[in-house]
C-alpha cells in the first residue's frame, strides 16, 4: 500500500464499463517517512469516500481492481469490474513510524 494526499477530483463527460458510478480523485503519492510528495499525481478510484486534502492509502495494479469487487452490491456478473490502475482503500487518521 502507498500513501497519498487527495489534491483534486476528476470529472468526465462520459465513462465506460460502469465507471459512471465511481468517484475519480487526483492523488499525489507521498513518502511514508517524510510525507513529502514524490512522483507525478495519479487518478485513483475512490472506494471509501475520501475528500479534498485528506491523506489516504491506495493500492495499484491488480489490487486496485479487487478493491471494487462487490462495490455497492455490484458483482462481476451484473457489472464488470472497472478498468482502474489505482484505488483508494483507506483514509489515514494518523501513523506511528518507529526508527
N, C-alpha and C positions, 0 to 999 in steps of 0.2 A: 504494500500500500504506500501511497505517496501523499504528501501534504501539499495543499494549495490554498490560495485565497480567491474568493469569488470577486471578480473585477467587473463583471457585466453580464448581460443577458443577450442571447442571440434570437432574433425574430426572423421567421421565414414566411414567405407568401404561400408556399406550397411545400409539402414534405411527402416522402414515400413511406410505405411499409409500416403504417401505424405510428409514425413519429409525430403526427399532429397532436397526439395526446401527451407528449413528453415535453418537459421544460428543458431547454438547452441553455447552459450557462458558460460564460467565458471565465476560465480559471487560470491563475498564474501559479505554476509549481513553485514550492518553497523548499529550502534546505531544512531538514529536521532539526539540526543543531543550532543554526544561526537565524532561522526564519527569514533569510534573505532570498529574494527571487532568483531563480536560475532557469535558463532555457526560455523558450517562447511560450506565450499564452496558448491554451488549447480549448477546444469546445468539448464539454462533457455533458452527458445526460444526467439529470438530477433525479435521484430516487428517494431523497429524504426531505425535500422542501427547503433547501438552503437559500439564503438571501444574500444580497449585496454586502460585501465587506466581511462575511463570515469566513473563518478558517475551516477547511474541510479536509477529509481524506478521500482519495479516489483510487480506483483500480483501472488498469488499461488492458488492452488486447482481449483475449477470450473471457477473462474475468469480468470485463465490462458488460458483455452480452448476458452472462449468467446473472448479473445483478438485476436484470429486468425480467427474469422468469417470475411468473405469477404477479406481475405488476398490476395492481388494482384488479385482481381477479382474472387477468388475461392468461391464456395458456397458448402454447405453441400451436395447438390445434385450431383455436379460434383466431388468433392474431399472430403473425410471425414475429419472432424476436427482432428488435430494432437493430439496424446496422450501425452500431456505435463503437468507437475506439476507446472511449473513456467514460466512466460512470462515477458520480459522486455517491459514496455509500455511507458517509457519516459526517457529522458536524463536530468539530473539536472544541470542547469546552475548556480544556487545559491539558497540560502534559508535564511529565517529570522525567528529565533525562539525567541519568547518573553517569558520571565520568569513570 
